[in-house]
């Protein structure tokens, strides 16, 4: 091969054609170091390829995080496990690796009253799984029900369900708010049945299973949905006082203390005059 084949301009074109932007950006610097330090060709090539793969992995995670619709602030680092002592941090961290339970299409169920951190914990697991290389979708249950119902009406439901297969985990938030009198939630059962033992679900719900008759179109569907969900499942019952109610109470208590302190200070000032 002639020397002209290694012209820097042509190298840039070839790297662009091969879609190797990181190598295209770094090779001049690495080649200079290689010449100066006497690297073997394998070391130079290996170093460039390692950086290319690392950048690809980073971009892939960024894309997966963007498509997930997860709240960027709701991570494991920001979740206060001391507020829900019945939830094992070690168990959650193990789930966050994803390996075994995602492979068998298992389910995670988070039960508890509003404001106890169910959505935060579910999102935190989702973020960790994306970091581990998995694809995650976070959605309010009522929203995905509406989308699937629209797909059914246009005879596109099988295609819509198939597209959701690209996600290793779908987080269905607030299942209790999807009501059978608001939308035809039989499509929700079809989503559960479609993913059963193939792709995983994480579901948050304010109500225990006994309240799910308000969600599905008939008791038989409710039983069938629960039967599939509990077959391979991890259940966390987060029955503690609402974070939001506790925060509001603490804020109100703080205001009362501040007001009492101000009044005491004003009284002391008046007495000294």
C-alpha positions in Angstrom: 0.0 0.0 0.0 1.4 3.4 -0.9 2.2 6.1 1.6 -0.7 8.2 0.2 -3.1 5.7 1.7 -2.1 7.0 5.2 -2.6 10.7 4.4 -4.2 12.3 7.5 -7.2 13.6 5.5 -7.9 10.1 4.1 -7.6 8.6 7.6 -10.2 11.0 8.9 -12.5 10.1 6.0 -12.1 6.4 6.6 -12.6 6.7 10.4 -15.8 8.7 9.7 -17.0 6.1 7.3 -16.4 3.4 9.9 -18.1 5.5 12.5 -15.2 5.7 14.9 -15.4 9.3 16.1 -13.4 8.8 19.3 -10.5 7.2 17.4 -10.7 10.0 14.8 -10.4 12.6 17.6 -7.7 10.9 19.6 -5.4 9.2 17.2 -3.1 12.1 16.4 -2.3 12.6 20.1 -1.9 8.8 20.7 0.2 8.4 17.6 2.5 11.2 18.8 2.9 9.5 22.2 3.5 6.2 20.5 6.3 7.6 18.4 7.8 9.4 21.3 7.6 6.4 23.8 8.2 3.6 21.3 4.9 1.8 21.8 4.3 -1.4 19.9 1.5 -1.2 17.3 -0.7 -3.5 19.4 -0.5 -1.1 22.3 -1.5 1.9 20.1 -4.4 0.0 18.5 -5.6 -1.4 21.8 -5.6 2.0 23.5 -7.5 3.6 20.7 -10.1 0.8 20.6 -10.6 0.9 24.4 -11.4 4.6 24.3 -13.8 4.1 21.4 -15.7 1.3 23.2 -15.8 3.4 26.4 -17.2 6.4 24.6 -19.8 4.2 22.8 -20.9 2.7 26.1 -21.2 6.2 27.6 -23.3 7.4 24.7 -25.5 4.3 24.8 -26.2 4.9 28.5 -27.0 8.5 27.8 -29.5 7.5 25.1 -31.1 4.8 27.3 -31.4 7.3 30.2 -33.1 9.9 27.9 -35.6 7.4 26.5 -36.4 6.0 30.0 -38.3 9.1 31.2 -36.8 8.6 34.6 -36.5 11.5 37.0 -32.8 12.3 37.1 -33.0 13.2 40.8 -34.5 9.9 41.9 -31.4 7.7 42.3 -30.2 5.2 45.0 -27.8 7.9 46.2 -30.7 10.2 47.0 -33.0 7.6 48.5 -33.3 7.7 52.3 -33.5 4.1 53.4 -33.8 5.1 57.1 -37.3 6.4 56.3 -38.5 3.0 55.2 -36.7 0.5 57.6 -38.7 -2.4 56.3 -36.9 -2.1 52.9 -33.5 -3.8 52.9 -30.9 -1.7 51.2 -28.8 -4.8 50.5 -31.8 -6.4 48.7 -32.4 -3.3 46.6 -28.8 -3.0 45.7 -28.8 -6.7 44.6 -31.9 -6.0 42.4 -30.2 -3.0 40.9 -27.6 -5.3 39.3 -30.5 -6.9 37.3 -28.8 -10.1 36.3 -30.9 -13.0 37.6 -34.4 -11.5 37.9 -34.4 -9.7 34.6 -33.2 -12.8 32.8 -36.3 -14.7 33.9 -38.7 -11.8 33.4 -39.5 -11.5 37.2 -41.5 -8.7 38.8 -41.0 -6.2 41.6 -44.0 -4.8 43.4 -43.9 -1.7 45.7 -46.9 -1.3 47.9 -47.6 1.6 50.2 -49.7 4.8 50.8 -49.0 7.9 48.7 -45.8 9.8 49.5 -43.7 7.1 51.0 -41.1 6.9 48.2 -42.4 4.1 45.9 -41.8 6.1 42.7 -38.4 7.2 44.0 -37.3 3.7 44.8 -38.6 2.3 41.5 -36.8 5.1 39.6 -33.6 4.5 41.6 -33.6 0.8 40.6 -34.2 1.9 37.0 -31.3 4.3 36.9 -29.0 1.6 38.4 -30.1 -0.9 35.7 -29.4 1.6 32.9 -25.9 2.0 34.3 -25.6 -1.8 34.2 -26.4 -1.8 30.5 -30.2 -2.5 30.5 -33.0 -0.6 28.9 -35.8 0.8 31.1 -39.0 2.7 30.6 -40.8 4.6 33.3 -44.4 5.5 32.8 -47.5 6.3 34.7 -49.9 3.3 34.4 -52.8 5.5 33.2 -50.6 7.0 30.4 -49.5 3.6 29.0 -53.1 2.3 29.2 -54.3 5.2 27.1 -51.6 4.7 24.5 -52.3 0.9 24.3 -56.0 1.5 24.1 -55.4 3.9 21.2 -53.2 1.3 19.6 -56.0 -1.3 20.0 -58.6 1.0 18.4 -56.3 1.4 15.4 -55.7 -2.3 15.3 -52.0 -1.8 16.2 -51.9 -3.3 19.7 -49.7 -6.3 18.8 -47.2 -4.0 17.2 -47.3 -1.6 20.2 -46.7 -4.4 22.6 -43.8 -5.8 20.4 -42.1 -2.4 20.5 -42.2 -2.4 24.3 -40.2 -5.6 24.2 -37.0 -3.6 23.6 -37.2 -2.6 27.3 -35.7 -5.1 29.8 -37.8 -3.4 32.5 -41.0 -1.3 32.3 -41.8 0.6 35.5 -45.6 1.0 35.8 -46.1 3.9 38.3 -49.3 4.4 40.3 -51.2 1.3 39.1 -54.0 2.1 41.5 -54.9 5.3 39.6 -55.7 3.4 36.4 -59.4 2.8 36.8 -61.6 0.6 34.7 -64.3 3.4 34.5 -61.7 5.8 33.1 -60.1 3.6 30.4 -60.5 0.0 29.1 -57.7 -1.4 31.2 -58.0 -4.8 29.7 -55.0 -3.7 27.7 -53.1 -3.5 30.9 -53.7 -7.2 31.4 -52.5 -7.9 27.9 -49.3 -6.0 28.7 -48.8 -8.1 31.8 -49.6 -11.3 30.0 -47.3 -10.4 27.0 -44.3 -9.8 29.3 -45.0 -12.8 31.6 -41.7 -14.8 32.2 -40.1 -12.9 29.3 -39.6 -9.3 30.2 -39.8 -7.7 33.7 -42.2 -5.2 35.2 -41.8 -3.0 38.3 -45.1 -1.8 39.6 -45.9 0.8 42.3 -49.4 0.8 43.8 -51.2 2.5 46.7 -53.5 -0.4 47.2 -52.8 -4.1 48.0 -54.1 -6.8 45.7 -57.5 -6.7 47.4 -58.1 -3.3 45.9 -57.2 -4.2 42.3 -60.8 -5.1 41.3 -61.1 -1.3 40.7 -58.4 -1.5 38.0 -59.3 -4.5 35.8 -62.5 -5.0 33.9 -63.7 -8.1 35.8 -62.6 -10.2 38.8 -61.4 -13.0 36.6 -58.9 -10.7 34.9 -57.8 -9.3 38.3 -57.0 -12.9 39.5 -55.2 -13.8 36.3 -53.1 -10.6 36.4 -52.1 -11.1 40.1 -51.4 -14.8 39.4 -48.8 -13.8 36.7 -47.3 -11.0 38.7 -46.7 -13.0 41.9 -45.2 -16.1 40.2 -41.7 -14.6 40.1 -41.8 -11.5 42.3 -40.2 -9.5 45.0 -42.6 -7.5 47.1 -41.7 -4.4 49.2 -44.5 -3.1 51.6 -43.6 0.5 52.4 -46.2 1.1 55.1 -44.8 4.3 56.7 -45.9 7.8 57.1 -45.9 9.9 53.9 -42.7 11.8 53.3 -44.7 14.8 52.0 -47.0 14.8 55.1 -44.0 14.4 57.4 -42.1 17.2 55.6 -45.1 19.5 55.8 -45.5 18.7 59.5 -41.9 19.4 60.2 -42.1 22.6 58.3 -45.1 23.7 60.3 -43.5 22.7 63.6 -40.4 24.7 62.6 -42.6 27.8 61.9 -44.2 27.5 65.3 -40.9 27.2 67.0 -39.5 30.2 65.1 -42.6 32.2 65.9 -42.3 31.3 69.6 -38.6 32.2 69.6 -39.4 35.6 67.9 -42.1 36.3 70.4 -39.8 35.4 73.3 -37.1 37.7 71.9 -39.5 40.6 71.4 -40.7 40.2 75.0 -37.1 40.2 76.3 -36.3 43.3 74.3 -39.4 45.1 75.7 -38.4 44.3 79.3 -34.9 45.7 78.9 -36.1 49.1 77.6 
